């Protein structure tokens, strides 16, 4: 009754797994004939998702009129669920560009040799592989690996002195750390999107990320602004970091500028405009 009293012009559903949200959406859509948008950052992977495909006519297609997707891999899922092209909206996720675009891209930034990881300290992020890989990196020359985040994975691990752990902090502090690093690495085993890729691409950094990260097709082009690697591979992490270590500041500055070019292709304004476009 509260939803009917509110009398919305459209509804955005952020979590399709909450049955109450879906019931409210279906009731309002049926009675008021208003757009109901579902956000989707889940890429198509097959397996159990086929159940959703087979039952979408009774569920997803009844609940929602549109699907707002994070990227091309989520677009594939939306298509399989039966949404037509004109009912699929983009984009869903965006970094706070005002913050990250404020960092100047200068040669001095890339004379340092530090590497940055930002995320949960969890196995799914590939952090265990990254720590092992770091011990095998050549030509460190005093470089440090900065791990920014939180989680229990590191509680029982004795880290060497060249790995610095920092608790999650605000975005301005992240920029100060980024100024001391030449690349961001995200070696995830699974990553529906990976907002940190957008954030630090906007900050003008080169990126190393696995090809399972949903943001990669949009924000990382191999050898253009970073390196795309395979998940689960210790060797590929080591090889990618070694390559970054061997690059000079002129090459890294160019990659940083390329990252920013890709980053500005998605913005918060575009997300809000995509939602309002159905009115």
ABEGO torsion letter per residue (X at the ends): XAAAAAGBABBBBABAABAAAAAAAAAAAAAAGBBBBBBBABBBAEEAAAAAAAAAAABAAAABABBBBABAAAAAAAAAAGBBAAABBOBABBBBAAAAAABBBBAAAAABABBBBBEBBBAAAGAAAAAAAAAABBGAGGBBBBBBEBEAAAAABBBBAABBBBBBBBAAAAAAAAAABABBBBABABBABGAAAAAAAAAGBBBBBBAABAAAAAABBBGAAEBBBBBGBAAAAAAAAAAAAABBAAAAAAAAAAAAAAAAABBAAAAAAAAAAAX
